[in-house]
């Protein structure tokens, strides 16, 4: 066609080929990173290193989604080489966030033992900041989350590696790798420490000139670690209680208003913190449903409440569509999508409403064509087709939809 798109559009399927990163676009992006790398120093350079590694991880994730093992192996080699080179830089040697990304990369590539070594090394060298150190909390949270995802059930979870990591975080002593056991007395001490730390954070009167973003991130990491700890040692209800406590406090309006601008200081009104806590909450519920029997309604209620508040959060929409697949009645989801699209200008609700209907259409066609061999069903599913076209029509008429190339391409793609 004479031109290539830069980056990738992973929502469009062309035949069997999943659209990946184009060679020219990829070269362009790599050149940008190489050129920028020479211009920055110090903290900016470290931040750029993180962006670069995150971009590499996104490519690995894409290979994992398309289940292309050959491509994954090649991509893994390139990404690891880059990660090691970035970590060799003097500025980055003690940069915990970069170590965290490198360990995550190893984990994604299936090298779990190597990833554990990287995590353990990073935690050992990170000092004894404990719950006071945002980077240490963030690192421990990711490590514990990945370990929990390996669990088949909650039996024996109390002595698992995840509990060891979260318990060590509360002790202000250097980290020691997991040796196969966690003492009950340490668990009790850790629970008390978490409880006090969270209470201190939630009752803290914010200082206007403090770094609020870091404060918000730290609160999210603390809530995540404490809830995961409770989940592994007590159970799902105890974890949900922590999320409920934190959300309630974050939703409360801040005590001090600025006279002139009416601005709100205070971590309470930090929308990002509340959004991140909500995401942790829904992800934990989804995971718990995967490994044990648990009703769907708490997750559905949490998702619908969160999506009304954050209609442009893609992770929440993905979870919502995932749970809707299991239900045979589409009317509830349709009413919900309809309500959200009316009350917001963001495009995500439209795109996900369309995707949900397309999944439903595919499912019905698969059922109709089952066990008939080559003779396809003669009754086409026109009702859903008309509904999807109507959704596209409404979406492209909305203010943001008119200017969204992805939406137009999806519409053309569907009509073809």
C-alpha positions as CSV (number, residue, x, y, z in Angstrom):
1,X,0.0,0.0,0.0
2,X,3.1,2.3,0.0
3,X,3.0,3.2,3.6
4,X,3.4,1.5,7.0
5,X,1.8,2.5,10.3
6,X,4.3,3.3,13.1
7,X,3.9,1.2,16.2
8,X,1.1,-1.3,16.1
9,X,-2.7,-1.6,16.1
10,X,-3.3,-4.8,18.1
11,X,-7.1,-4.7,17.9
12,X,-7.2,-5.5,14.2
13,X,-6.9,-9.1,13.0
14,X,-5.9,-9.6,9.4
15,X,-6.6,-13.2,8.5
16,X,-4.5,-15.3,10.7
17,X,-1.8,-12.7,11.1
18,X,-1.8,-10.6,14.2
19,X,-0.6,-7.1,13.3
20,X,2.7,-6.7,15.1
21,X,5.3,-4.0,15.1
22,X,6.3,-2.9,11.6
23,X,10.0,-2.9,10.8
24,X,10.2,0.8,9.7
25,X,8.1,1.9,12.7
26,X,10.3,-0.1,15.0
27,X,13.5,1.3,13.6
28,X,12.1,4.8,14.0
29,X,11.3,4.3,17.7
30,X,14.7,2.7,18.4
31,X,16.4,5.7,16.7
32,X,14.4,8.1,18.9
33,X,15.6,6.3,22.0
34,X,19.2,6.2,20.9
35,X,19.3,9.9,20.0
36,X,17.5,11.0,23.3
37,X,19.8,8.8,25.3
38,X,22.8,11.0,24.5
39,X,20.9,14.2,25.5
40,X,19.9,13.3,29.0
41,X,21.8,12.6,32.2
42,X,21.0,11.8,35.8
43,X,17.4,11.3,36.9
44,X,16.0,12.0,33.4
45,X,18.3,9.4,31.9
46,X,17.1,6.8,34.4
47,X,13.4,7.7,33.6
48,X,14.1,7.3,29.9
49,X,15.8,3.9,30.6
50,X,12.6,2.9,32.3
51,X,10.4,4.0,29.4
52,X,12.6,2.1,27.0
53,X,12.5,-1.1,29.0
54,X,8.7,-0.8,29.4
55,X,8.4,-0.5,25.6
56,X,10.5,-3.7,25.2
57,X,8.2,-5.4,27.8
58,X,5.2,-4.4,25.8
59,X,6.6,-6.2,22.7
60,X,7.3,-9.3,24.8
61,X,3.7,-9.2,26.1
62,X,2.5,-9.0,22.5
63,X,4.5,-12.1,21.5
64,X,2.9,-13.9,24.5
65,X,-0.6,-12.9,23.4
66,X,-0.1,-14.1,19.9
67,X,1.6,-17.3,21.2
68,X,4.4,-17.0,18.7
69,X,7.2,-18.9,20.4
70,X,9.9,-18.3,17.8
71,X,9.3,-14.6,17.8
72,X,9.2,-14.5,21.6
73,X,12.6,-16.2,21.9
74,X,14.2,-13.6,19.5
75,X,12.4,-10.7,21.2
76,X,13.4,-12.0,24.6
77,X,17.1,-12.1,23.7
78,X,17.0,-8.5,22.4
79,X,15.1,-7.2,25.4
80,X,17.3,-8.9,27.9
81,X,20.4,-7.5,26.2
82,X,19.0,-4.0,26.3
83,X,18.0,-4.4,30.0
84,X,21.5,-5.6,31.0
85,X,23.2,-2.7,29.1
86,X,20.9,-0.2,30.8
87,X,21.6,-1.6,34.2
88,X,25.4,-1.4,33.6
89,X,25.2,2.4,33.5
90,X,26.6,3.8,36.7
91,X,23.4,5.9,37.4
92,X,21.2,2.9,37.1
93,X,23.0,0.4,39.3
94,X,20.9,1.2,42.3
95,X,17.8,2.2,40.4
96,X,15.2,-0.2,42.0
97,X,12.4,0.5,39.5
98,X,14.7,-0.5,36.6
99,X,15.7,-3.7,38.5
100,X,12.0,-4.4,39.0
101,X,11.3,-4.1,35.3
102,X,14.3,-6.4,34.5
103,X,13.0,-9.1,36.9
104,X,9.5,-8.8,35.5
105,X,10.9,-9.2,32.0
106,X,12.7,-12.5,33.0
107,X,9.5,-13.7,34.6
108,X,7.5,-13.0,31.5
109,X,10.0,-15.0,29.4
110,X,9.4,-17.9,31.7
111,X,12.8,-17.8,33.5
112,X,11.2,-17.8,36.9
113,X,14.3,-18.9,38.9
114,X,16.4,-16.2,37.2
115,X,13.7,-13.6,37.9
116,X,13.6,-14.6,41.6
117,X,17.4,-14.2,41.8
118,X,17.1,-10.7,40.3
119,X,14.2,-9.8,42.7
120,X,16.1,-11.2,45.7
121,X,19.3,-9.3,44.8
122,X,17.4,-6.1,44.3
123,X,15.6,-6.4,47.6
124,X,18.9,-7.4,49.4
125,X,20.7,-4.3,48.1
126,X,17.7,-2.0,48.6
127,X,18.5,-1.2,52.3
128,X,16.2,-1.3,55.2
129,X,13.6,1.4,54.4
130,X,10.7,-1.1,54.9
131,X,7.3,0.4,54.4
132,X,8.7,3.9,54.4
133,X,10.4,3.3,51.0
134,X,8.1,3.7,48.0
135,X,10.4,1.8,45.6
136,X,10.9,-1.1,48.0
137,X,7.1,-1.4,48.5
138,X,6.5,-1.3,44.8
139,X,9.2,-4.0,44.2
140,X,7.9,-6.3,46.9
141,X,4.3,-5.9,45.7
142,X,5.1,-6.9,42.2
143,X,7.3,-9.9,43.4
144,X,4.5,-11.1,45.7
145,X,1.8,-10.7,43.1
146,X,3.8,-12.8,40.6
147,X,4.4,-15.4,43.2
148,X,0.7,-15.5,44.2
149,X,-0.3,-16.0,40.5
150,X,1.7,-19.3,40.6
151,X,-0.5,-20.7,43.4
152,X,-3.1,-23.4,42.5
153,X,-5.1,-22.9,45.6
154,X,-5.0,-21.1,49.0
155,X,-4.0,-24.2,50.9
156,X,-0.6,-23.8,52.4
157,X,-0.4,-20.2,51.2
158,X,0.5,-19.0,54.7
159,X,4.0,-20.4,54.3
160,X,4.4,-19.5,50.7
161,X,7.1,-17.3,49.2
162,X,4.6,-14.4,48.8
163,X,4.0,-14.2,52.5
164,X,7.8,-14.3,53.1
165,X,8.3,-11.3,50.9
166,X,5.5,-9.3,52.4
167,X,6.5,-10.2,55.9
168,X,10.2,-9.2,55.3
169,X,9.0,-5.9,54.0
170,X,7.7,-4.9,57.4
171,X,10.9,-5.8,59.3
172,X,13.5,-3.1,59.0
173,X,16.3,-5.5,58.5
174,X,18.1,-6.5,55.3
175,X,16.2,-8.9,53.1
176,X,17.0,-12.6,53.2
177,X,15.8,-15.0,50.4
178,X,13.0,-17.5,51.1
179,X,14.1,-20.7,52.8
180,X,10.9,-22.6,52.7
181,X,9.2,-21.4,55.9
182,X,7.6,-18.4,57.5
183,X,7.3,-18.2,61.3
184,X,3.8,-17.5,62.7
185,X,5.2,-15.0,65.2
186,X,6.6,-13.0,62.3
187,X,3.3,-13.0,60.5
188,X,1.5,-11.6,63.6
189,X,4.1,-8.9,63.9
190,X,3.9,-8.0,60.2
191,X,0.1,-7.7,60.5
192,X,0.3,-5.2,63.3
193,X,3.0,-3.2,61.4
194,X,0.8,-3.1,58.3
195,X,-2.2,-2.1,60.3
196,X,-0.4,0.8,62.0
197,X,1.3,2.0,58.8
198,X,-2.0,2.1,57.0
199,X,-3.8,3.9,59.8
200,X,-0.9,6.5,60.0
201,X,-1.2,7.1,56.3
202,X,-4.9,7.4,56.2
203,X,-5.1,9.7,59.2
204,X,-2.1,11.9,58.0
205,X,-3.0,15.5,57.5
206,X,-1.4,16.3,54.1
207,X,1.1,19.1,53.7
208,X,0.3,21.2,50.6
209,X,3.9,21.5,49.3
210,X,4.7,17.8,49.7
211,X,5.2,15.6,46.7
212,X,1.7,14.4,46.4
213,X,2.2,12.0,43.5
214,X,4.7,10.0,45.5
215,X,2.5,10.1,48.5
216,X,-0.4,8.6,46.4
217,X,1.8,5.9,44.9
218,X,3.1,5.0,48.3
219,X,-0.4,4.6,49.7
220,X,-1.4,2.4,46.8
221,X,1.6,0.1,47.2
222,X,1.0,-0.1,51.0
223,X,-2.7,-1.0,50.5
224,X,-1.7,-3.5,47.8
225,X,0.9,-5.2,50.1
226,X,-1.4,-5.3,53.2
227,X,-4.4,-6.6,51.3
228,X,-2.3,-9.3,49.5
229,X,-0.8,-10.2,52.9
230,X,-4.3,-10.5,54.4
231,X,-5.5,-12.5,51.4
232,X,-2.7,-15.1,51.9
233,X,-2.8,-15.3,55.6
234,X,-6.6,-14.9,56.4
235,X,-8.6,-15.0,53.2
236,X,-10.4,-13.0,50.5
237,X,-12.9,-11.2,52.9
238,X,-10.1,-9.8,55.0
239,X,-8.4,-8.4,51.8
240,X,-11.6,-6.9,50.5
241,X,-12.0,-5.2,53.9
242,X,-8.7,-3.4,53.5
243,X,-9.6,-2.2,50.0
244,X,-13.0,-1.0,51.3
245,X,-11.3,1.0,54.2
246,X,-8.8,2.6,51.8
247,X,-11.4,3.5,49.2
248,X,-13.8,5.0,51.8
249,X,-11.0,7.2,53.1
250,X,-9.8,8.2,49.5
251,X,-13.4,9.1,48.5
252,X,-13.9,11.4,51.4
253,X,-13.5,15.1,50.4
254,X,-10.2,16.6,51.7
255,X,-10.5,18.7,54.9
256,X,-8.6,21.8,53.6
257,X,-9.7,23.9,50.7
258,X,-7.5,26.5,49.2
259,X,-9.2,29.8,49.5
260,X,-8.5,31.3,46.0
261,X,-8.6,28.4,43.6
262,X,-10.8,26.1,45.6
263,X,-8.2,23.5,45.1
264,X,-8.1,20.4,47.2
265,X,-4.9,19.4,48.9
266,X,-4.7,16.1,50.5
267,X,-4.3,12.6,49.4
268,X,-8.0,12.0,49.9
269,X,-8.9,13.6,46.7
270,X,-6.3,11.9,44.6
271,X,-8.2,10.3,41.8
272,X,-5.2,8.3,40.6
273,X,-4.8,6.6,44.0
274,X,-8.4,5.6,44.2
275,X,-8.4,4.3,40.6
276,X,-5.3,2.2,41.3
277,X,-6.7,0.8,44.5
278,X,-9.9,-0.1,42.7
279,X,-7.9,-1.9,40.0
280,X,-6.0,-3.9,42.6
281,X,-9.3,-4.8,44.2
282,X,-11.0,-6.1,41.0
283,X,-7.8,-8.0,39.9
284,X,-7.6,-9.8,43.2
285,X,-11.3,-10.8,43.0
286,X,-10.8,-12.1,39.5
287,X,-7.8,-14.1,40.5
288,X,-9.6,-15.6,43.5
289,X,-12.5,-16.7,41.3
290,X,-10.0,-18.4,39.1
291,X,-8.5,-20.6,41.9
292,X,-11.6,-21.2,44.0
293,X,-15.4,-21.1,44.1
294,X,-16.6,-17.5,44.7
295,X,-19.8,-15.6,43.7
296,X,-19.6,-13.3,40.7
297,X,-21.7,-10.5,42.1
298,X,-19.0,-8.8,44.3
299,X,-16.7,-8.5,41.3
300,X,-19.5,-7.3,39.0
301,X,-20.6,-4.7,41.5
302,X,-17.1,-3.4,42.1
303,X,-16.5,-3.2,38.3
304,X,-19.8,-1.4,37.5
305,X,-19.2,1.1,40.3
306,X,-15.6,1.7,39.2
307,X,-16.5,2.1,35.5
308,X,-19.1,4.8,36.2
309,X,-16.3,6.7,37.9
310,X,-13.5,5.9,35.5
311,X,-15.1,5.3,32.1
312,X,-11.8,5.5,30.2
313,X,-10.0,2.8,32.2
314,X,-9.2,0.1,29.7
315,X,-8.1,-2.6,32.3
316,X,-11.4,-2.3,34.1
317,X,-13.4,-2.6,30.8
318,X,-11.4,-5.7,29.8
319,X,-12.3,-7.3,33.1
320,X,-15.9,-6.3,32.7
321,X,-16.1,-7.9,29.2
322,X,-14.4,-10.9,30.5
323,X,-17.0,-11.6,33.2
324,X,-19.8,-10.7,30.8
325,X,-18.7,-13.5,28.4
326,X,-19.9,-16.0,31.0
327,X,-23.4,-14.6,31.2
328,X,-26.1,-15.7,28.8
329,X,-28.2,-12.5,29.1
330,X,-26.8,-9.5,27.3
331,X,-29.5,-7.0,28.3
332,X,-27.9,-6.0,31.6
333,X,-24.5,-5.3,30.0
334,X,-26.2,-3.4,27.2
335,X,-28.1,-1.2,29.6
336,X,-24.9,-0.5,31.5
337,X,-22.9,0.4,28.3
338,X,-25.8,2.6,27.2
339,X,-25.8,4.4,30.5
340,X,-22.1,5.0,30.6
341,X,-21.9,6.2,27.0
342,X,-24.6,8.8,27.7
343,X,-22.8,10.2,30.7
344,X,-19.2,10.5,29.4
345,X,-17.3,11.9,26.4
346,X,-14.6,9.2,26.5
347,X,-14.5,6.8,23.6
348,X,-13.5,3.7,25.5
349,X,-17.1,2.7,26.5
350,X,-18.1,2.8,22.8
351,X,-15.1,0.7,21.7
352,X,-15.7,-1.9,24.4
353,X,-19.4,-2.0,23.8
354,X,-18.7,-2.8,20.2
355,X,-16.1,-5.4,21.1
356,X,-18.5,-7.1,23.5
357,X,-21.1,-7.4,20.8
358,X,-18.5,-8.7,18.3
359,X,-17.5,-11.4,20.8
360,X,-21.1,-12.4,21.2
361,X,-21.6,-12.6,17.4
362,X,-18.6,-14.8,17.0
363,X,-19.8,-17.1,19.8
364,X,-23.2,-17.5,18.2
365,X,-21.8,-18.1,14.8
366,X,-19.5,-20.8,16.2
367,X,-22.4,-22.5,17.9
368,X,-24.5,-22.4,14.7
369,X,-21.7,-23.9,12.6
370,X,-20.7,-26.6,15.0
371,X,-20.6,-30.2,13.8
372,X,-22.0,-29.5,10.3
373,X,-18.7,-29.8,8.5
374,X,-18.6,-27.5,5.4
375,X,-22.3,-26.8,5.3
376,X,-22.6,-23.5,7.1
377,X,-25.8,-22.4,8.8
378,X,-28.2,-20.8,6.4
379,X,-29.6,-18.4,9.1
380,X,-27.3,-15.4,9.3
381,X,-27.2,-13.6,12.7
382,X,-28.6,-10.3,11.4
383,X,-29.8,-8.9,14.7
384,X,-26.4,-8.6,16.2
385,X,-24.9,-7.3,12.9
386,X,-27.5,-4.5,12.9
387,X,-26.8,-3.7,16.5
388,X,-23.1,-3.5,15.9
389,X,-23.5,-1.2,12.9
390,X,-25.8,1.0,15.0
391,X,-23.2,1.2,17.8
392,X,-20.5,2.2,15.2
393,X,-22.9,4.8,13.8
394,X,-23.5,6.4,17.2
395,X,-19.8,6.2,18.1
396,X,-18.5,7.9,15.0
397,X,-21.1,10.7,15.5
398,X,-19.8,11.5,19.0
399,X,-17.3,14.3,19.2
400,X,-14.3,12.2,20.0
401,X,-15.3,9.3,17.7
402,X,-15.3,11.5,14.6
403,X,-11.6,12.0,15.0
404,X,-10.6,8.5,16.0
405,X,-8.9,6.6,13.1
406,X,-9.0,3.3,15.1
407,X,-12.8,3.5,15.3
408,X,-13.2,4.2,11.5
409,X,-10.8,1.4,10.7
410,X,-12.7,-1.0,12.9
411,X,-16.0,0.1,11.3
412,X,-14.6,-0.5,7.8
413,X,-13.1,-3.8,8.8
414,X,-16.5,-4.9,10.2
415,X,-18.4,-3.9,7.1
416,X,-16.0,-5.8,4.8
